[in-house]
């Protein structure tokens, strides 16, 4: 009677385990593997095999190692909003701290929170170029005017393409005061308001008798699709059709005053003032495009509106020479920090694509190295002079860092908010949802819940681990946060307590990571392969081991890539063209790489590199006898095999092979052998330009 039986050697879909003793390994795990995954092929079936090959996603080679990689949508309208109540110290307007009027002419002074003129009979101009760094057609511009009883003067408000407003819309307020002839007393006042908006000027006027004591009113100009309108004291007085207004980039005001009654009235009695100036505008929306963006060799690159990647920098401007930069998108633009300065990048601007990120209100925090868009606020951190602090722009307005304003959208600074500063240097900013911002530190995690301008608070979530670097985190579509901590890979759900998911499997991560200068730790979620990539690259470009964490199987697989790949950064590009959607890796050689399930070898640095892959298969049940035959069915490609036997797993792995050969796609003929031992293992390996994956491997045992 035959004692033959069949034993399976399944692919280790539960991944690599270097923590447990060989005798205690869990089913479907392996003590050794490299460059394999449990799901392979374009459809991602559960046929274990070699990892997908790496190849350049684009032909272009950029000017240096990739420093940042991502994408943004651009072409839609942006909001421009500014209000200035001139609450500066007394002195020239152009020199006040944090003023938005550095180009104000001499003679425009701030006194008691008002802009006043220190000279007579001269028109003084103040304009702010490039408000918000955008062009806009629709806007509301207003000013609160004040004047003394016997004053004559003029105020102009304008918005246009330059600091004159000549090609835009302008409203001119003229005030004339004349003494009433004896026996009357006082001054008669006449006001005329003229609208210039591309067509024929229109004027409204009124006059007041000597007993009129009203000496302030708001004037506003509104431009939208319906036309251009002027209001005085809240009442519309002028309107005109919109005729050939140039797209606006600048707005401002001009003032003059005179004393035609001198010396009857002392000059000190003659005064006209602006108490507040407000602009609200919407930039013109165009065709919305999604664009790939990158920073390499201190230059910024972006794909064209058609998605083509030319590899030509969008501007000649060079950033500071940091090994990595930080960037995030807001309102259709890319905001970049290079460790010294901030930059605004607009891929749709034909002439001025990169400009300094200079806020209209407040000052941009200097030397920050981290940035994130949370609640449509730009959050900055990583200032080496204040590493525990964080800074939030005004909501919906990345050009306003005027902290502590009395409204719910105000800009916020950590040490000035109820939430307070973090008690440890910040290493990462991780937005999870509109309500939750995780702040990683060197030795702990903090969670900011709710907007700090509306009473949101920061809570310390854990003290046993932090996040090792600004890019060492990612999220999945379920809102889980994965991050590389001091002792491995962690997952954090809904802002709760983090769980170490590598501690009981991967000793290489459990021993801790030393992230020195030039070491890059990057995490990226790959929705096509439903896993998290953990990339660790050294200063010299030595690659790996990197890790693929298979979320479906909760399994880790180690990987190595050619040195030219690195990577230094990574991002999933959700391109408009579905065929271009893929996880992209920023190479140390200036190329952008992607995984390709169809190729059989890596292509990196202009050369082909065969993928060295291997995996040890353990039997699904104890064999404890003789394996007399070995069969396999491959889903694709070809792979070398070797059957090993021994008294233990370690003995079998070190013993000479009892049988070797090569399997090909399809069902292979049985390999007859006589391999005796308590433990049998099959090693699959490949070092040639072959793509392989297996359906099943099984053996026949005899007592």
C-alpha positions in Angstrom: 0.0 0.0 0.0 1.4 3.4 -1.0 2.2 6.0 1.7 2.7 8.8 -0.9 1.2 12.2 0.0 1.1 15.6 -1.5 2.6 18.6 0.3 2.3 22.2 -0.8 5.0 24.8 -0.8 2.9 28.1 -0.9 4.2 31.5 -1.6 4.8 33.3 1.7 1.9 35.8 1.3 2.4 36.9 4.9 5.9 38.1 4.0 9.3 38.2 5.6 9.9 37.5 9.3 13.3 38.1 10.8 12.2 38.3 14.4 11.0 34.8 15.2 13.1 31.6 15.6 12.8 29.4 12.5 10.9 26.8 14.4 8.3 29.4 15.5 7.7 31.0 12.1 4.0 31.6 11.4 2.4 29.9 8.4 2.8 31.7 5.0 5.9 33.6 6.2 9.5 33.2 5.0 12.9 33.6 6.8 14.5 35.1 3.7 13.4 36.9 0.5 14.3 39.8 -1.7 12.5 41.8 -4.4 9.4 39.7 -4.3 5.8 40.5 -3.6 2.6 38.5 -2.9 0.6 40.1 -5.7 2.1 40.4 -9.1 1.3 41.2 -12.7 -0.8 44.0 -14.2 -4.0 42.8 -12.5 -2.3 42.3 -9.1 -3.4 38.7 -8.7 -2.3 36.8 -5.6 0.4 35.0 -7.6 3.6 35.6 -5.8 6.6 36.6 -7.8 9.2 39.2 -8.6 8.5 42.8 -7.8 7.6 45.2 -10.6 10.5 46.6 -12.5 11.6 50.2 -12.3 11.9 52.4 -15.4 12.1 56.1 -16.2 8.5 57.5 -16.3 9.8 60.3 -18.7 12.7 60.7 -21.0 13.9 64.0 -19.5 16.9 64.1 -17.1 16.6 67.1 -14.7 19.4 69.3 -13.4 20.2 67.2 -10.3 18.9 64.8 -7.7 15.2 65.1 -7.1 14.5 67.4 -4.1 10.7 67.2 -4.2 8.0 65.5 -6.3 4.2 66.0 -6.4 1.4 67.5 -8.4 -1.2 70.2 -8.3 -4.3 71.4 -10.0 -4.1 74.9 -11.5 -6.2 77.2 -13.7 -9.0 77.9 -11.3 -9.8 81.2 -9.7 -7.9 82.3 -6.6 -9.1 84.6 -3.8 -7.3 87.8 -3.1 -8.3 89.6 0.1 -6.7 92.3 2.1 -7.7 94.8 4.7 -5.4 97.4 6.2 -6.5 99.5 9.1 -3.1 101.1 9.3 -2.5 100.1 12.9 1.3 100.8 12.7 3.5 103.0 14.8 3.6 106.6 13.7 6.0 107.4 10.9 6.5 107.1 7.1 4.1 104.5 5.7 6.8 102.8 3.6 9.0 102.1 6.7 6.4 100.8 9.2 7.0 97.2 10.3 5.0 94.6 8.3 3.5 97.2 6.1 2.2 96.2 2.7 3.2 99.5 1.2 6.9 99.5 0.9 6.7 101.6 -2.3 4.7 104.4 -0.6 6.1 107.8 -1.6 7.6 110.2 0.9 5.0 112.4 2.4 2.5 109.6 3.2 2.7 109.1 6.9 0.9 107.0 9.5 -0.4 109.0 12.5 -2.8 107.6 15.1 -3.8 104.7 12.8 -4.6 106.9 9.8 -2.7 107.6 6.6 -2.1 111.4 6.3 -0.2 113.8 4.1 2.8 115.7 5.5 3.0 118.0 2.5 0.7 120.2 0.5 -0.2 120.4 -3.1 1.5 117.2 -4.2 -0.2 114.0 -5.3 1.4 111.1 -3.3 1.1 107.6 -4.5 1.1 104.2 -2.7 0.5 101.0 -4.6 1.1 97.3 -3.8 2.2 95.2 -6.8 1.2 91.6 -7.4 -1.4 91.3 -4.6 -1.6 87.5 -4.1 0.7 86.9 -7.0 -2.3 86.5 -9.4 -4.4 88.4 -11.9 -8.0 89.1 -11.3 -10.9 90.8 -13.1 -13.7 90.9 -10.5 -13.0 92.9 -7.3 -14.4 95.2 -4.6 -12.1 98.0 -3.5 -13.1 100.5 -0.8 -11.6 103.1 1.6 -12.9 105.0 4.6 -12.1 108.7 4.1 -11.9 111.4 6.7 -11.2 115.1 6.3 -11.3 118.3 8.2 -14.0 120.9 7.8 -12.0 123.4 5.7 -10.0 120.9 3.6 -9.6 120.7 -0.2 -8.0 117.5 -1.5 -8.1 114.4 -3.7 -8.1 110.6 -3.2 -7.7 108.1 -6.0 -8.5 104.4 -5.6 -7.4 102.1 -8.5 -6.8 98.6 -9.6 -4.9 97.7 -12.8 -2.0 95.8 -14.3 0.6 98.2 -12.8 1.1 100.9 -10.2 -0.8 103.6 -12.1 -4.2 101.9 -12.7 -4.3 103.6 -16.1 -5.6 100.4 -17.8 -7.9 99.3 -15.0 -10.6 100.9 -13.0 -10.2 104.1 -11.0 -12.4 106.3 -8.9 -11.3 109.8 -8.1 -12.7 111.7 -5.1 -12.3 115.5 -5.2 -13.1 117.6 -2.2 -13.3 121.4 -2.4 -13.9 123.7 0.6 -14.4 127.5 0.1 -15.2 130.1 2.8 -18.7 131.6 2.8 -18.7 135.3 2.1 -19.7 137.7 4.9 -22.1 137.8 6.6 -22.1 134.0 6.3 -20.0 131.8 8.4 -18.1 128.6 7.7 -17.2 126.8 4.5 -19.2 125.5 1.6 -18.1 122.0 0.5 -18.4 120.4 -2.9 -17.7 116.8 -3.7 -17.2 115.3 -7.1 -16.5 111.6 -7.8 -15.3 110.4 -11.2 -15.3 106.8 -12.5 -12.7 105.8 -15.1 -13.2 102.3 -16.3 -12.2 102.0 -20.0 -15.0 104.0 -21.5 -15.9 107.7 -21.2 -15.4 109.1 -17.6 -18.5 109.5 -15.5 -18.9 112.0 -12.8 -21.3 112.5 -9.9 -21.2 115.7 -7.7 -22.9 117.3 -4.8 -22.5 120.3 -2.6 -23.2 121.2 1.0 -23.8 124.4 2.9 -21.7 125.9 5.6 -23.5 124.1 8.4 -22.7 120.6 7.0 -20.5 119.0 9.5 -20.2 115.5 8.0 -16.5 114.8 7.6 -16.2 111.0 6.8 -17.6 108.5 4.5 -16.8 105.2 2.7 -16.2 105.1 -1.0 -16.1 101.8 -2.9 -15.7 100.6 -6.5 -17.1 97.2 -7.6 -16.1 95.5 -10.9 -17.9 92.2 -11.9 -19.6 90.7 -14.9 -22.5 93.2 -14.6 -20.2 96.2 -15.0 -18.4 98.7 -12.8 -20.2 100.6 -10.0 -19.2 103.2 -7.4 -20.9 103.7 -4.1 -20.6 106.7 -1.7 -21.7 106.4 1.9 -23.4 103.1 1.0 -25.4 104.4 -1.9 -24.7 103.6 -5.5 -23.9 106.8 -7.4 -22.2 105.7 -10.7 -22.3 102.7 -13.0 -20.7 101.9 -16.3 -20.4 99.0 -18.6 -17.2 97.0 -18.5 -15.0 98.1 -21.4 -11.6 96.5 -22.1 -10.4 96.4 -18.5 -6.9 94.8 -18.3 -6.5 91.9 -15.9 -5.5 93.4 -12.5 -2.3 92.6 -10.6 -2.0 95.8 -8.5 -4.1 98.0 -6.4 -3.5 101.1 -4.4 -4.3 104.7 -3.7 -3.1 108.3 -4.1 -3.7 111.4 -2.1 -3.2 115.2 -2.2 -4.4 118.1 -0.1 -4.3 121.9 -0.5 -5.0 125.0 1.5 -6.5 127.5 -1.0 -7.6 129.7 1.9 -4.2 130.2 3.4 -3.3 132.1 5.5 -6.9 132.4 6.8 -6.8 128.7 7.9 -3.7 127.3 9.5 -2.2 124.3 7.7 -2.7 122.2 10.8 -6.5 122.5 10.3 -6.3 121.2 6.7 -6.3 117.4 6.7 -7.5 114.4 4.6 -7.0 110.9 5.8 -7.6 107.2 4.9 -8.7 105.2 7.9 -9.1 101.8 6.2 -8.4 100.3 2.8 -10.0 97.0 1.7 -9.6 94.8 -1.4 -11.5 91.6 -2.1 -10.9 90.0 -5.5 -11.3 86.8 -7.4 -8.9 85.8 -10.1 -10.1 84.6 -13.4 -10.7 80.9 -13.8 -9.3 79.2 -16.8 -9.2 75.6 -18.0 -8.2 73.5 -15.0 -5.3 71.2 -15.5 -3.5 68.8 -13.3 0.3 69.2 -13.5 3.2 67.1 -12.3 5.7 69.2 -10.4 9.2 68.6 -9.2 12.2 70.4 -7.7 15.7 69.2 -8.8 19.0 70.9 -9.0 17.4 73.9 -7.1 15.1 74.5 -10.1 11.3 74.0 -10.3 9.8 71.9 -13.1 6.2 71.4 -14.1 4.4 69.5 -16.9 2.5 71.5 -19.5 -1.2 72.0 -19.8 -1.4 68.9 -22.0 0.4 66.8 -19.4 3.7 66.6 -21.4 6.8 66.6 -19.3 9.5 68.5 -21.1 12.1 68.5 -18.4 12.7 72.3 -18.8 12.6 74.4 -15.7 9.6 76.7 -15.6 11.8 79.7 -14.5 15.5 80.6 -14.3 15.1 81.3 -10.5 17.2 79.1 -8.3 16.3 78.0 -4.8 18.7 77.7 -1.9 20.9 74.6 -2.1 19.1 72.3 0.4 19.3 68.6 -0.2 15.5 68.4 0.1 12.9 71.1 -0.1 9.3 71.2 1.2 6.3 72.1 -0.9 2.5 72.0 -1.0 -0.2 73.3 -3.1 -2.8 76.0 -2.3 -5.3 77.8 -4.5 -3.8 76.5 -7.7 -0.2 77.4 -6.9 2.8 75.6 -5.4 4.4 77.1 -2.3 8.0 76.0 -1.8 10.4 76.3 1.2 14.1 75.8 0.6 15.2 76.1 4.2 16.0 79.8 3.7 13.3 81.4 1.7 9.7 80.9 0.6 8.6 80.8 -3.1 5.3 80.9 -4.9 5.3 78.9 -8.2 2.6 79.5 -10.8 2.9 77.2 -13.8 0.2 79.1 -15.6 1.9 82.5 -15.5 3.5 83.3 -18.8 6.2 85.7 -17.5 6.7 85.4 -13.8 6.3 81.8 -12.8 8.4 81.9 -9.6 8.3 84.8 -7.2 9.3 85.3 -3.6 6.5 84.3 -1.2 6.1 87.7 0.4 2.9 88.0 2.4 0.7 91.1 2.1 0.2 91.1 5.9 2.7 89.9 8.4 6.0 88.3 7.7 6.7 84.8 6.4 8.4 82.7 9.0 12.1 82.3 8.0 14.1 79.2 7.5 11.2 76.8 7.9 11.7 73.3 6.4 8.2 71.8 6.6 4.9 72.8 5.0 1.4 71.3 4.7 -2.0 72.5 3.6 -4.5 72.0 6.4 -8.0 73.5 6.3 -6.7 75.5 3.4 -4.2 77.1 5.6 -0.5 76.9 4.9 1.2 75.3 8.0 4.9 75.9 8.4 7.4 74.5 10.9 11.0 73.4 11.2 12.6 76.8 11.9 15.9 75.8 13.5 15.8 79.0 15.7 12.4 78.0 17.0 12.0 74.3 16.3 9.0 73.7 18.6 6.8 76.4 17.0 4.4 76.2 14.1 2.8 78.9 11.9 -0.6 78.9 10.1 -1.5 81.4 7.4 -5.0 82.9 7.3 -7.5 80.4 6.1 -8.0 80.6 2.3 -5.2 83.2 2.1 -1.5 82.1 2.0 -0.5 85.7 1.7 -1.6 86.7 5.2 0.5 85.9 8.3 -0.8 88.6 10.5 -1.4 86.6 13.7 -4.1 87.2 16.3 -6.7 89.0 14.3 -10.2 89.1 15.8 -11.9 86.6 13.4 -12.2 82.9 12.9 -9.9 82.8 9.8 -7.0 84.7 11.4 -3.4 83.6 10.9 -2.1 81.7 14.0 1.2 81.1 15.6 1.6 78.2 18.0 3.1 80.2 20.9 0.4 82.8 20.6 -2.6 80.4 20.4 -4.5 78.5 23.0 -3.1 75.3 21.5 0.4 76.5 22.5 3.9 75.4 21.3 5.0 71.8 21.1 7.4 70.7 23.8 9.7 68.9 21.3 11.3 69.9 18.0 8.8 69.3 15.2 9.9 66.7 12.5 6.7 66.3 10.4 3.3 67.8 9.6 0.7 65.3 8.7 -2.9 66.5 7.8 -5.3 63.7 8.4 -8.7 65.4 8.0 -10.2 68.9 8.3 -10.3 68.3 12.0 -7.0 66.6 12.7 -3.4 67.6 12.1 -0.8 65.2 13.5 2.5 66.9 14.5 5.4 64.5 14.6 8.4 65.2 16.9 11.6 63.5 17.6 10.3 61.6 20.6 6.5 61.9 20.5 3.3 62.7 18.6 0.9 65.6 19.1 -2.5 65.9 17.6 -4.0 69.3 16.8 -7.8 68.9 16.8 -9.9 71.8 15.5 -8.8 75.1 14.1 -6.6 76.9 16.7 -8.2 80.2 15.7 -11.5 78.8 16.9 -10.3 77.2 20.1 -8.6 74.0 18.7 -6.2 72.4 21.0 -3.0 70.3 20.7 -2.8 67.1 22.7 0.2 64.9 23.2 -0.9 61.5 21.7 2.2 59.4 22.6 5.6 59.8 24.1 7.3 56.5 23.0 7.9 57.4 19.4 8.0 60.2 16.9 8.4 60.5 13.1 12.0 60.3 11.8 11.6 62.9 9.0 9.3 65.3 7.2 8.5 62.8 4.4 8.5 59.7 6.6 4.7 59.4 6.6 1.8 58.7 4.3 -2.0 58.0 4.4 -4.3 55.6 2.8 -7.9 56.2 1.5 -9.3 55.0 4.8 -7.6 57.8 6.6 -4.9 55.7 8.3 -1.6 57.4 8.9 1.5 55.3 8.4 4.8 56.6 9.6 8.4 55.5 10.2 9.2 55.9 13.9 12.3 55.3 15.9 11.5 51.6 16.2 9.7 50.7 13.0 6.6 51.3 10.9 3.5 52.5 12.8 -0.1 52.9 11.8 -2.4 55.5 13.4 -6.2 55.4 12.8 -8.4 58.4 13.2 -5.8 60.3 15.2 -5.8 57.6 17.9 -2.9 55.8 19.5 -0.2 54.6 17.1 0.5 50.9 16.7 3.9 49.4 15.7 3.1 47.0 12.9 6.7 45.9 12.2 7.9 45.1 15.7 7.1 41.4 15.7 8.3 40.8 12.2 11.1 43.1 11.0 14.2 43.2 13.2 15.9 45.6 10.7 13.4 48.3 11.6 13.0 47.4 15.2 16.7 48.3 16.0 16.0 51.9 15.1 17.1 54.2 12.3 19.8 56.9 12.4 18.7 59.6 10.0 21.7 61.9 9.5 22.2 64.6 7.0 21.6 63.4 3.5 19.6 60.3 4.6 16.2 60.2 3.1 13.2 58.4 4.7 10.2 58.6 2.5 6.8 56.8 2.7 4.3 56.6 -0.1 1.0 54.8 -0.5 0.5 53.0 -3.8 -3.2 52.5 -4.6 -2.5 50.4 -7.7 -0.7 47.8 -5.6 -2.4 48.6 -2.3 0.6 48.9 -0.2 2.9 51.3 1.6 6.5 51.8 0.3 9.1 52.6 2.9 12.2 54.1 1.2 15.5 54.6 3.1 18.3 56.1 1.0 21.8 57.0 2.3 23.9 60.1 1.4 25.9 58.2 -1.2 22.8 56.8 -2.9 23.1 53.3 -1.5 19.7 51.9 -1.8 17.8 50.1 0.8 16.8 47.8 2.0 13.5 49.4 1.2 10.2 47.8 2.2 6.9 47.1 0.6 4.1 46.7 3.2 1.3 44.7 1.7 -1.8 46.1 3.4 -4.1 43.3 2.3 -1.8 40.6 3.8 -0.2 42.7 6.5 3.1 41.5 5.1 6.5 43.1 4.7 8.8 42.4 1.7 12.4 43.8 1.5 13.5 45.4 -1.8 16.6 46.8 -3.4 16.9 49.2 -6.3 19.7 50.4 -8.5 21.7 53.3 -6.9 20.6 55.7 -9.6 17.0 55.3 -8.4 17.6 56.2 -4.8 14.9 57.3 -4.2 15.1 60.7 -2.5 11.4 61.4 -2.7 8.2 59.8 -4.0 4.5 60.7 -4.8 1.5 59.0 -6.4 0.6 61.0 -9.4 -3.2 60.9 -10.0 -2.8 62.1 -13.6 -5.8 63.2 -15.7 -4.7 60.6 -18.2 -5.5 57.3 -16.4 -2.7 55.5 -18.2 -0.2 57.8 -16.6 -1.4 57.3 -13.0 1.4 55.6 -11.0 3.6 55.9 -8.0 6.6 58.1 -9.1 10.0 57.9 -7.5 12.5 60.8 -7.5 16.0 59.5 -8.5 19.4 60.6 -7.4 20.3 60.8 -11.1 17.7 63.5 -12.0 15.2 61.0 -13.5 11.7 60.3 -12.4 11.0 56.6 -12.1 7.9 54.4 -12.0 7.0 50.7 -11.4 6.1 48.8 -14.6 4.4 45.4 -14.1 5.2 44.4 -17.7 9.0 44.8 -17.7 11.4 42.1 -16.6 14.4 44.3 -15.6 15.1 47.6 -14.1 16.2 50.5 -16.3 18.1 53.0 -14.3 20.9 55.5 -14.9 20.6 54.8 -18.6 21.4 51.0 -18.2 19.5 47.8 -17.8 19.8 46.1 -14.4 18.6 42.5 -13.9 16.4 42.2 -10.8 18.0 39.8 -8.3 15.0 38.1 -6.6 14.7 35.1 -4.4 12.3 33.6 -1.8 12.4 30.5 0.4 9.1 28.5 0.4 8.2 26.5 3.4 6.0 23.4 3.3 2.4 23.9 4.5 2.7 20.9 6.8 5.6 18.9 8.2 7.2 16.6 5.7 9.3 14.4 7.9 10.4 11.9 5.3 11.4 11.8 1.6 10.3 14.3 -1.1 10.3 12.1 -4.2 9.0 14.6 -6.7 8.5 18.3 -7.1 6.0 20.1 -9.5 5.1 23.7 -10.2 2.8 25.8 -12.2 4.0 29.3 -13.1 1.7 32.2 -14.0 4.3 33.9 -16.0 8.0 34.0 -16.9 10.7 31.6 -15.7 12.5 31.0 -12.4 15.3 28.8 -11.1 14.4 26.4 -8.3 16.3 24.3 -5.7 15.0 21.7 -3.2 16.7 21.6 0.1 16.3 19.2 3.1 17.7 19.0 6.6 17.0 18.4 10.2 15.8 22.0 10.8 14.9 25.0 8.8 18.4 26.5 9.3 20.0 23.1 8.4 17.9 22.9 5.2 18.7 26.4 4.1 22.5 25.8 4.5 22.5 22.3 3.0 23.4 21.6 -0.6 20.4 21.4 -3.0 19.0 17.9 -3.6 17.5 19.0 -6.9 17.8 22.1 -9.1 16.3 23.2 -12.3 14.3 25.9 -14.1 10.6 26.3 -14.3 8.7 28.1 -17.1 5.2 29.6 -17.5 2.5 27.0 -17.3 2.5 23.5 -15.7 5.9 22.0 -15.5 6.9 18.4 -15.6 7.6 16.8 -12.3 11.2 16.8 -11.0 12.0 13.4 -9.6 14.3 13.3 -6.6 15.0 11.6 -3.3 15.4 14.4 -0.7 15.3 13.0 2.9 14.9 15.3 5.9 12.7 16.5 8.7 12.3 19.9 6.9 12.1 20.5 3.2 12.3 24.0 1.6 12.2 25.3 -2.0 14.2 28.3 -3.0 13.1 30.2 -6.0 15.6 32.7 -7.5 16.3 34.7 -10.5 19.1 37.0 -11.6 18.4 37.2 -15.3 16.1 39.6 -17.2 13.0 37.5 -16.5 9.7 38.3 -15.0 8.2 35.5 -13.0 5.2 34.6 -10.8 3.9 31.3 -9.5 0.5 29.7 -9.1 1.5 26.7 -7.0 4.4 24.5 -6.0 3.8 21.1 -4.5 5.8 17.9 -3.8 5.2 14.2 -3.4 6.4 12.6 -0.1 7.0 9.0 0.8 7.5 7.5 4.2 
